[in-house]
């Protein structure tokens, strides 16, 4: 405590003193302690009730039950009421989360919470210049988040600190923690043995408000790892392989739990990479069991006290012998080859050895315009070291990258350490540009100048997503996802047709040479260099802090409560759009330049569904106005319906809402008058976000009924007066010729979620309960 008060940012405590002692969750919160005793007690209660061995996922999830003695538990069916340990929010989603928390009227958050400024920094010229520009452009938003954090007891990581998930891994995740974060890649923390789940801001508000958080009891998919990674194969290849097996929705409603003898061959940050990209298969989260690699990482990041405590409770931080999984996948790491996935979807898996031939056959550009390494998925010290090892070999033969090449450090600590240890300079020497410690091009924050929009081209990245237009807003950019070392090798060669395992490069002296498989330390030999201090502690008493939201601001807007359900069926709704094919949250609420409006609901609603393809004409952002019969932009049409007092619906395809956790994709249709979203299936986070905002996410009882609804039809949802868990609803389809037909729609609402709909939103319901209790 004295060390903290004097400003020292890291300290070590002798492990013997920590056993069974009070150990802080984080150096930044010395009075918030890890409670393994409660975890142990809850696990024992549930194990006795279920009378069977438990998976690790079950231990941590059930160990955080609000009422372990009475909670109904059935994988894939019942809803659990949980008490997470903490909340983390990135700046783009934190704006709406904090605006909702302000609307709740509560004076302070009930659990440790943090805000991380990583999404609003655009990549353009390089780290320092880009950071300065971001601070200037986003001053109003950063000030709002900093003052709101100070007022409500939330820690604030300033711009330049790094990417939220790397900061969490370095400072907040620990074995057995349950953490929820307002970003879909929150599962990154599973690399340190935690159950870390991506959610929308309204879910975060529940936890910050101190009320139980609801989650459908996850199934558990086991991935058994045998063998050992070697050569050019990397942790990224594990998840690229799993994505190819399960596809983008194969993990929906499940936790991916890695186990088996191969686990111990993977570094802690490598395990984080695998968990991070589990979001691409729709998984609730992913997790690894506590082991020596995690202990080593905890020690290197100044948390030997946590490791010592975890050793004492290790039996609760690994799966029980004989536990049963709902599905098991087995991967022999010794046989795993380097993979590259894409384009346009992260589950289209190819061995690197095949991608050149596949690209030529499919007509994809084989020349690589840009290679980009970093992101929350792959920006660890080990990642940078392996990339530098490849670059160093090229430099020794007089070569530089043929493609443009960028490097994104994951955190200020990583940046400072790779600068000290020479990795950053090697990557610059080979032609790289070191960007700010932020998300950057991974989320579309990229002021790309080397091509024109509409120009067909290829990029390779170590990122996690490659949806159409995600990185640079160009729908003709073919983005491929692979490991940082493969990105580096391909950028040196400049073509997808290069296989570093077998192919040769020609050095400046005209001699051919082959790149050796990279080898690098998983952690620095010296201590990490923490770099600049970028953390703002919340004051003990923030009640006097003023949070300013100007009524004329174009970037921030206080929220108005949504209207309550009027007690009637939803009759004669128009169809705003019937979506054809893939519709991610990027299609529903685009990022990139729209990020600046994440705190202003009305302004950001101008991007509603502008990327979705209208089945009527095969175009994006062009729908028929049923009242005027004119075609126009989706947001304009929605606003017209709202002005005319007409309710509307959206019809979607499979896995609707795949991708980011952004709740704006639910807030926007609600704000513009939408009432119902009917699809073949939903992605987990988006379905929950829709419920939280008082919308009805419904699925076709028969998926073929998708074909019965036409964009010119009217829809009525009947039976809402008897709305009950598990009870289907009827949908009457009225065709323009006067004919009608009825189809059945399923839903996953439980009793409390039905109350959200009736109250108008989960936040409205929270306020009602507060008023009753007071």
N, C-alpha and C positions, 0 to 999 in steps of 0.2 A: 504493500500500500504506500509506503514511504517512497519507494522507487517511482511509482506512478505519479504521486503528487509532485515529485521533483522534475517530472517531465521525461524520465527515461522511458523509452517506448517498448523495450523488451527486457525480460528478466528470466532467470531460471531458478527453480526451487528444487532442492534435493528431493528425489522421488520418495525417499523413505518418510519424509515429513508430510507427504501428500496422501498417503494411503488412508482411505476412509475419512479423510479430512474434507473440509469445505474447499472446493476448488472452483475458481471463477470460470464461467463459460468463456470469457474473453478477457484479455488484458484491459480492454476498454470499458469493461463493466465489472469492476472488482467486487461489487456487492451482489451480483447475480450468480448463483452457484449451480453447478451441475447436480442434478438430483437422481443419481442412479438408484438410490434406495427406493424411491417411489416407482421407478421403472421396474425394479426387481419385484416389488410388492404386487404391482398390477399384473406382471407376467405370471407370477405364481397363482394369482386368482384365476386368470383366464386358462392357464394350463390345466388346473384342477377341474374347471368347468368343462373344457373341451375334451380332456382326457386323451390327449395325443401329443406327439412331438410337434414343435412349432418351427416354422421357417424363421430366418432372421427378420424378414420383412414383417411377419406377424408379431414377433417379439417387440419390435420398436413401435409399430402402429398400435397394437393392443396395449402396449405399455404406456401409451398416452391417452387411453380412454378416459372420458369424463366419469363414467360409472362402470368399471370393469365387472362388477358383480351382477349387474342387471342388463348390460348392453346385449342386445341380440346380435349374434355374429354368424354370418353366413357369406362366404366369399362370393362376390359378384352379385349379391342381392340386397342385403340389408345396408342401411345407412349408419355409419358410425359417428358418434359425437366425440370429438377429440380435443385435446388441450395441447397445441403445439408449444414449443419452448420459445420460439422467436419468429420475427418477421423481417424480411429484407425487401426493399423496393428500389428498382432503378428509376432514374429521373423522369423518363418519359411516362411511365405508368404511375410513379409516385405522385405526380400532380393530381390525377383524378382520385387516387386513393386518399391523399391528404384532404382534398376538397370534400370527399365523402365523410372522412373522419370529422372534419370541421362541422359538417352538417349534422352529425350525430349529437353534437352538443356536449360531448365528454371532455373533461379537462386534461386528461393525460393518458398515454397508452398504458395498457395493463401488462404487456410483456416487452422484453427488450426488442427494439426495432431500429432499423437503419435505413438511410437513403443513400444511394450511390449514383453519382453524376457521371454516366458513361455513354449515354445514347445520343446526346445533342452536339457532339463534336464531329464536324465534317472533315473528312480527309481531303487535303488539297495540296499543301506545300511541304508538309513535314510537321513533326511533333510540336515544337515550340510555337511556330507561327499559327498552326491550326488551333492550338489550345488558347492562345491569346485572342484570336478572332472569335472563338466560341464563347469565351467569357464575356466579350463585349456584346455579341449578338443576343446571348441568352441571359443577360444580367437580371432581367425582371424575373425570369423563372428561377434562376439560382437563388435569388434573394428570397423569393416566396418559399422555396423548399428549405432554405437555411433557417428562416425565421419560424416557419411552421414546425420544423424539427425542434428548434429551441423551445417553442411554446408548449409542445405536446410531449416532450421527453424523448425525441428520436435522434439518434446519432446521425451525423451528416458527413459523408465523404465527398470532399470538394472535387470539382472537375480536374482531371489529371491524375486522380487517385488510381484509376484502373477500372477494369471491367468487374461488375458486381460479383460474378461467380468466382473469379480468381481471388478477390478480396475476401469473400466468404470462406473459401478454402484455406486461405492464409490465416484468418483471424477468428472465424465464427463456427465453422462446421466442426463436429467432433463425433466420435463413435456413439451411436445411440440417440443423437439429437433428432428432434422433429422440427424442421424449419419450413415455413412456407414463404415463397417469394413471388413477387408480381412480375415474373418473367418465366417463359416456358423452359428455359435451360437451367432453372434452379436445381434440377437433379444432379448437376455437377458435384454437389456436396456429398453425393453417395460414394464418391471416391475416397472419402474419409469416414465411411461407415455410418453416415446419417441418412435418415429418410427426409429428403428435401424435395418439396413438391411445388411446381409452378401453378399459380392461381391468378384470378382476376383481382382487381383492387377491392371489390366489395367483400370477397373472402378474407382479404388481409384486414379489412376494417373489423370484421367479426372477431378475429383473433386479437387485434389491438384493443378492441372494446372489452375483451375479457369474457366473451360468451363462447360456448362450445362451437367448434367448427365442424361442419358436416362433410363426410366423404363416403361415397359408396364403397363398401368393404371390398378391397381389391383382390382379384385373383393373383396368384403368384406363378410367374413363368421362371423356371430354373434354367440357367445357362451353365452347363458343366464345362469347365475349361481343363483340358489336359495338355501335356507337353509344355513347350517353352518357346517364347518368341525368339527369333534370331534373324540375322541378316537385315534385309530391307523391311521386313514385317514389323508392324508397330501396333500399339494399342488401338489406334484409329482403325486399323484393318479389322479388328475384332467387331467393332460396332458397325462398320460398313458391311461386313459379312452378315451380321444379325439383321441389319436393315433389309438386305437382299432376301433373307429368309422370311421375315415376318411382314414385310411391306409397311407402308406408312400408317396402317391402322391395325396391324397385327398385335400390338401391345395395348390397345385401348382397354381400359378398365383393369389393367394388371400392373403389378410391380415386377420388374425384371431383376432377378436375384442371381448374381454370379457366385459360383462356388466351384470346388474341385481343386486338385493339386496344381493346376496351371495358374491359379490366382497369385500365388506367391512370387511368380516370375515377373509380375507387372508392378511398376512403380506406383506410388500413391497418386501422382498427377496423371499417370497413364490410366489408372482406374477412373479418375475424374473425367477424363476425355470420353471413356466408354459410357459412363453414366450420363454425361452431358447430352450426348447425341441420341440417347434413348428417347428424347422428346420427338425425334423424327419417326418413331414407330408408334407414336401415340400413347406410350407407356405413362402410367401415373407417376412413376419415378423408377430409378434403378439404384441398386446398392451392392456393395461388396462387404464381406465379413472383416472384422477387425483383425489385423495381422502385423507382422514386424515392419512391413513397408510403411504402413500408416504410423506406427510408433516412431519410426525414423523421421518421417516428415513432421510429425508433431514436435519432436525434439528440435529439429532444424528451424522451425518457425517459432521457437521460444515457448513451447507448450509441453515441456516434459512432465509438468505436473498433471496435465490431463491424461497423458499416456500412462503414467503410473496409476492413476485412478482407474483408467480403462482396463489395465492389467488385472486389477482386483475384481472387476466385474465382467471379465472376458466371457464367461459362460453365457451371459445375456447378449453378447455382441457378435455371436456366431450362431449358425443354425443348429438346431437339435439333430442328433444322429437319428436317421430314419424318418425325417420330416418328408411330407409329400407335396409335390408341386402339381399345378394344374396342367402344365406342359413342360417338357424338358427338351432342350436343344443341347447337343454336345459338339464342341469345337476343339479339335486338336491343334493347339498353337504351333506345334512343330511343323504342321503341314500347311499352315495359313500363308497365303501369298499376298503381296501388296495389292490393294484394291483402289479403284477410283470409281466413284458413283456419279451418275448424271447422264445427260443434262436434264434440267427442268424439274427433277424430282430426286430426293436424296436416297431413294431405295432402289434405283436402277444400277445394280452392282456389276462391275466388270473387273477382272484381274488387270493390273497395269499392263501385263504382257499382251493382252488382247485389244486394248482400247484403240490403238492406232488403226487396226484393221476394221474394227466395228465402226469407228468414226468415218472412215472412207466409204464403207458400205452404206451407212445411213446418210451421208452427205453433210456430216458435221465438219466444221472447219478444223483442220488438224494443226495449223499454226497457232501457237499460243501467244496472245497479245499481252496478257498480264498474269503473273503468278503472285498470289497473296498469301502470306503466312501470318498466323496469330489467331485472334478471336478468343472468345471464352472457352472454346473447345480445345485449342492447341496453342497455348502461349506460355507454357511453363518453362522453367530453366532447362529441363531436359529437352523439350521441343526445340528451343533456340540453339541448344548445344548440338543436337543432331543435324539441324540445318546448317549450322556453321561448319560442322565437320565435312559436309558435302561441298559447301562453298570453298573451303580451304583447299580441297583437292583440285578444284577447277582453277583457282588462282595460282596454284603451284605449276600448272601447265599453261599459264598465260591466258586463261579464258575468263570471260564475264558472262552474265546472263544475256541471252539473245532476246528474251522477253523482258518487259518491264517487271519490276520486282518490288514488293512492299512488305514491310515487317511491322506488326502491331504487337508491342509488349502487353502482357495481360494486366500488369499492375505497375505502380511506381517502384515497388520493391524488385520486380523482375527487371524493369528498365535499368534501374541503378546497378543491379548486380551484373547484367550482361554487358553493360558499359564498362564496369570495373574489370571484368574477366575477359574482355576483348571480343566477345561474340558479336556485339553490335557493329564493331569496326570491320570485322571480317565480312559480315553481311552487307555493309555499305560498300566495301571494296569490290565485291562481286557485282555491284550495280544496284543494291537495294536502297530504298528510301524508308527510313524509320519514322513511322507515324506516331500519333499521340496514343497514350495509354487509354484506349476507348474502343467502342464497338466498330466505328468507322464503316468501311465498305461492306462488312458482314451484314449490316442492317439497312444498307442503302445510303449511308452517310458518306458519299463518295462523289466529289466534284470531278468526274472523269472527263478528260479532254482529248484522249488519243483516238476516239472514234465518234462518229455521228450517230444519233438515235436512229435505229432501223438498220444499222450496218451489222451484218452477220459476222460474228467473231467468237473466239473461244477464250475463256479464262480458266485457270485452275486455282483452287483455294484450299486452305486447311480449315475452312469454316464448317458449318453444320447444315445450312440450308442453301438450296440453289433453285428456288422457285423462279418462274419466269419473271424477269425484270427486277428481282429482289436486290441485287447488288448495285446496279447502275441505272435502273429504270428503263433499260433497253430490252424489249422483248426478244430481240435477236441475239442477245448474248447467251452463248452456250456455256453454262457454269458447271464445272466438275469439282467434286469434293474428294480430297485425299489427305494423306499425312503431310506435315510440314517438310519432311526430308524428300518426299516424292515431288512435292511442289517445287522445291529448290532444284532438284535434278532436272525436272521437265523445263523449268524456266531457263536453265543453263543451255539445254538442248534446243529449246524453242519450239518443240513439236510434241504432239501426243503420240507420235510413232516411235518415240524413244523409250526403251525398256532398260532402266539402269542395271537390272540384274544380268543382262546379257549383251547389251549393245556398247559400242565404243564411241568415244568422242575424239575429235582431232585437236591436239594442242596447238599453241601458237607456233611451235617449231615444226609443225606438219606431221608429228608422230601421233599415232593412235594410242589411246589409253582408256581403261575402264574404271569407272568410279567404284571404290570399295564401299561396302555397306557401312553406314555411319555408326560411330560409337561415341557416347557422351555420358558424363556423370548425370545421374538423376537429380542430384542436389549439389550445390556448390561446396567445394572443399572448405572454404572459409564460411563464416556466417553470412547470411543474406545481408546485403546493404539495403536498409529500409528506405533510402532516398529522402525526399522531402516529406515533412510532416503535413499531411493533407486532411487530417480528421478534426472535426468540430464536435467536442463533447456537449451534450445538452446540459443546461444548467440544472441545479437541484430544484429550483423553483422557477418555472417559466411563465407563471401566471401573468406577469407584467409585460411579457413580450408581445409586441404588436405585429400582426400578420396583415400585410397590405395587399388587397386585391382591388385594383382600380375598376370602377364600373365601365370605363371606356377602353379597357385593355383589349387588345386583339389576341392575347395569348393565354389569359387567365379569366375564368368566369365562375362565379359562385353558382352552386347548383340549386335549381328549383325542384321540389318534390314532384315525382311523376303522379299522374292521376290514378285514383283507386279504381278497381274493377267496379262496374256499375251493377253487378249482380245479374246481368243478362247474357244470353248467348251472343257470340260474335257473328252477326249476320251480314250477308252480302258484301263481304270484303273483296276488294279488287286485288289482283295479283300484280305487285310491283315488277317482279321479274321472275321468270322461271330459268334457273341457272343450269347451264349445260356443263357437265364434267367437273373437274377439280375446282373447288372454291375454298381457298385458304383464308386465314384472317388478313393476309396481304391483299387478297382480292376484295375483301369486305371493307377493310380500312387500311389503305396503303400507308407505308412508312415513308422513308426518304424525306422529301421536302415537307411532308405533312406532319412530321414529328413536332414542328414548332407550335402546332395547335393542340397538342395533347392535353393542355389544361383549359381549353375553351371548347366546350361541347358543341356549340352552335357552329363555330367555324370549321371544326374538323368534320362535322357532318356533311360538309360539301364533298367529301371523298367517298361517301357511302356506296359500296358495291361498284365502284367505277372500273374495277378490274375483272368483274364477273362477266362470263359470256352468256348473252341472252339467247336462249334456244330458238326464239322466233326469227332472228335474223343473223345469228352467228357472230354478232358484234359485241364489243365491250362498250359500256357506258352509252347504250342506245336502246331505250325501251319505249313501247307504245303507251301514251297517255290515254287510258280507257275513256276519259271524259271528253278529250278533244280530238282523239284519234291521230295526234301528231307524235312523231318520234322525237325524243330528246334525252338529255342526260338523266341518269338514275336519280341523283340527289334532287334535281329540279322537279322531277315528276313526283317524288315523295313529298316535297314541300308543297306542291300544288294540291295533292290529295289531303295533306294535313290542313291546308288553308280552307279547303272545301268541306272539312269535317268528315272525310271518308277514311275508314280503317283499311289497312292493306296487309297482305301476306307475301312471304317469299317462299318459293319452291326450290329445294336444293337436291343435289345428287348424293353420292356416297361421301362419308367422312367430312361432312360440311363443317367448316371452321377449323380445319387442320392448321397446325403451325403455332404462331406466337400466342401468348396468353392475353394479348391486348383486349381489354374489356370494352374498348371503344367500338369494337365490332358488334357489341351488344347494345351499348349505350346509344349509338347513332340511330339504328332502326327504331328504337323505343322513342327517342327524342323527336323523330320525324313522323311518328304516327303509326309505326308498325305494331302489329299485335301477335302475329303467329309466324313461325318459321317451320315449314314442313319439309322433311328430307328423308332420304333412304337411311341415313345414319349420321350421327354427330361425332365430332372430336370431343373428348371429355371436358376440357377446360371451357370451350366455347359453349357447350350445352349448359354448364353450370352458370356461366356469365349471363346467358339469356334468362335463365330462371331468376337470377339475382335482380335483374332489372324489370321484372314483371311481364316478360314476354312468355309465350307458350312455345317451347321447342317440342315438336311432335314428329313421330316417325310413321311411315306407312306400315300398317300391319302386313300388307302384301306389297313388297317393293315394286312390283309391276304396276301398281296403281299410280306411280309417278307418271306413267304414260297417259293416264286418263285425264289429267288436268292440263288445260291449255291456257296460255297467257291471257286469253280474252274471256275466260270463265270468271264467275263469281263464286266465292266460297262462304259457307256458314259452318261454324263449329258449334254443335249443339250438345247439350248435356252438362254444361258447366255448373249448373245449380247442384248437380250431384257429383261434381268433380271429386274423385277419391283415388288414393294410391292403388295402382294396378288395374284400374277400371278404364278401358279404352273410351275414346271420345268418337262421336260420329262427325263426319264431314260431308255436307251436302254440296255437291258440285252442280252449279247452274250454268248450263251452256247457253250461248247467245240465241240458239234456235228455240229456247224454251224448255228443252228436255232437262231432266235431272238424273243424277245417280248418287248413291251414297257409298262411301268407303269408310273403313275403320282406321283410326289413328292411335298408336300407342304412345305412352309417355313414361318417364321415370320419376315423376314427382312423388315425394313422400308428403306427410301431413304438414310439416313446417314449411316445405317449399310451396305447397298449395296456398298457405297463408301469405307467403311472399307475393304470389300472383294476386291474391285478393286485396292485399294492402297497396299494391301498385309497385312495390319493390321490396327487397330484403331490408334496405335502409329504412323505408317507411315502417316496416314491421318492427324493426328494432326500436324506433322512436315510440311506437304504440306501446310496446312492452315497458319501456322506460317510464312513460307517463303513468301506466297502470301501477308500476312498482312504487313510484313516488307519491 
